[in-house]
Structure formats: structure tokens, C-alpha cells
């Protein structure tokens, strides 16, 4: 992890080679499990027929929480398993220190009923574990789901987890789910309004 007093988001691409060389973080410790599910639309087409470009570009967090640069962006292609993402988090959001660390994509899926991706923290990340960002198509609508299953790498974060770290993860997940819902509705407005035949 790198720590800065100022925004380094314009330099994140330069850190990609360093983080691409790191291994996925494996150590154990206390685990938090935080999931947020919000309804993006009351109904809609199969997810493999919707515009989810923002999701697979990892544009799911407000910029005051997280900025990133990904391997697929540098290579001008789509996200795939094994890609590294360098993240910059500002804590507290909008007013704090800037922390830079990395994650690796472990799954990418796009099916009619479920579409999204998962990643795991790389060595040096303040968390160890997995995050998932996906949309689900169910009988009662289309939902955005953000899930975190992680522990904390430092003893200080483990100590502060109940009062600080876990609520912050919850806040970030809720913020991401809201952005996902907003982007989904904006990009799929015409598809959501079109009448559908019985399936």
C-alpha cells in the first residue's frame, strides 16, 4: 500500500506493473461479510441484452470514495480474469489521506439472469478477501448487489473493525450499489420502457 497526502489518481497507470507482479493476499483473520442489494428496475430484459459497459469498466464508485486504473484500460480491451486494478481510496471520503493498493479480477460472468465480476485483494491491501459487483434478474425486478467478504490486514484495522472499518465497508458498498442502479437505469432507459413478450 502507498499513502499520499494528495490525489494521485492521474498516476495510477504508472503503478500497474508493480501491482500486477503482486500475489493475491491469503492470510486469515476476522472476517466481515457485508452485502447490499438494491432494486435497479421493477422488470427488464435479460441481462445479457442490457448495457452494462459501466459495470465491466469498473465505474461503480463515486470518485470521492474510489478512483482506479485497470490493466484492460491500458491494453484497450475488455475486462477478463487475471486483470489487475490499481485503486486509490480517500479516507475519510473527500477530506483525507489517499491510499493506493491493488486487486485482481477472479471472475467475470454475463448471463441472462446474472452479470458481474469478482476480485480479490493483492498483497499490501488493507483488506484480504473478495468483493463482488453484479446485477441479478429476478421475478420481482433487476437488482444491483455489492458483496464484501474480507478480513483486515493490520492489527489496528482489526481492532477498529466494529466501530470504524465495518461501517465504512457498508457505506462504500451502499454507495456503489446506488451508482450501479443509477447507471443501469440511465443506460437502459429505452430497454426498460419497451414492452416485453411473455417469456
N, C-alpha and C positions, 0 to 999 in steps of 0.2 A: 504494500500500500504506500502511496505517496500522499503527502499532506502539503497543501499550499494555502497561503492567505488570500490569494486572488484566483479568479476564474482562469482555468487552464483548458477550457473546452475546445479552443481553436488548435491546441497542440495534441489532442488525444490521439490522432492518427500516428503521430511520431512514437507513441508508446506501444502501438500494436505489436511490433516484433518482440519486445520484451515480454509482454503478457502472453503472446502466442507460444512462447517457449516454456511457460509455467504449467505445472501439473494441476489437476483438479484437487481441491482441498478435501482431505479424507478424515480428519480427526473427529472424534466424537464430542460428547459433552451435552449439556442440557439442550433440549430441542423445543423450539416453539413451532406451532402449527397455526397459521393464520390463513383463512380463506375468506374472500369477499365475492359474492355473486350478485350482480345487478342485472335487471331486465333491460336489454337494449331495444327491443321491439316486441309488440304483442304477438306477431307472427311474421313469417317471411319465407323467402325461397331457401332451398338447400344452401348450406354454407359454401359449398364448392362453386356456387353460382354468384356469390357476392364479392364485392370489392373489399378485400382485406389487406390491401397493399400497405397500409399504415401499420398493421399488426406485424407483418413479416419484415417491415423496415425498422421495427422496434421503436415506433413513435407512440409510446403508451404512457409516458410520464410527463407531467408538467415540467417545463425547463427549470423552474426554481427548485425542483426536487432532484432531477437527474438529467444529465446530458451524456451522450455516448458517441462512440465511433466504432464501427464494426468492420470486420475483415471483408465481408461481402461488398460493403460500400467501396472499399479501396480497390477491389477487383471487379467492380461494376457487374455484379451478378446477383442472384437471389440468395437468401439465407439457406444454409444447409448445416447438417450435423457436423460438429467439429469446429465451427466458426468461433472465433474469439470476439468478445465485445469488451472494449475498454469503457468504463463508466466513471463519471465524475458526479459525486454526490456532495451537495452543500448542506452542512448541518450546523445550526438549525437552518431550515429552508429559507433562502433569500437573505440570510444575515450572518452566515457562519464561515467556518473553515471549509476548504474544498478538499475532498478525499478522492483519490484516483485508484481504482483497482479493476480487476478483470473477472469475467465469467466465460464459460464455454457452453455453446449450444449442444444439448444432448438428444433432442428430439424435435422434429418438425413434422406436423401432420395436417392434412387438409382433406376432410371427408364431408359428405353431405350433412352429418349431424354434429361434427366436432372438428374444429380447426384451431391450430395454435402451435406453440413451441414451449420447450423447457430448457433451462440452463442450470449449470452448477457453478458454484464459486471456485475461483482459482486460488492457489497458494498466495497468501498475503491479503486476502479479502477479510473484512471484519466478521463475516459470517462464514460458516461452512454449511452447505446444504443445497437445496434446489428451489427454484422458482418456476412457476408455470403461468402462462398467459394464454387464455383460449376463449373461444366462443362455443356455445352449445346450443343446438336447435332442439327444443323440447315441445311437447304438446301445448304448453302454455306460453310459448314465446321463444325468443332468441336471447340468450344470457351471456354476459361477459363474466368470466371467472379469473381471478388472480389468486394464486395459492403460493404460500411460502412454507417450507419445512426446513428449518435451519437451527443451528446452534451458533454460539458466538465464539470467535477465535481467541479473544483475550479474556483474562480473568476479570478485568474491570467491566466489560460488557456483560459478562455472565452475572456479575454482582448487581449491575443496574438493570438487568433484563426485565424484571417485573414492573419497575416503575418508569423506565425510560425506553429501553430498546424494543420491547414487545409492543408498546403503544405506538412507537414510531413506525415499526413494520406495518402495523394495522393501518395507520394513517397513509403510508405510501401505497399499500395495496388498494385501499379505497379510492385514493386519488387516481391511480392507474385505471381501475375499473370504470370510473366516471369518464376519463378521457376516452377509453375504448368504446363506451356506449355512445358518447357524443360523436366520435369519428365514424362509427358504424352507421349511425342514423344519417349523418351528413353525406357520406359517400354512397349510401344505398337507398336514398330517399325515393327515387323512381321505382326501384325494385320492390320496396316495401309497400308502395301505394298501388302497384299493379295487382289486379285480381288474379287469383291463382285457381287452377282447376283442382278438384278433389284428388288427393293422392291415394 
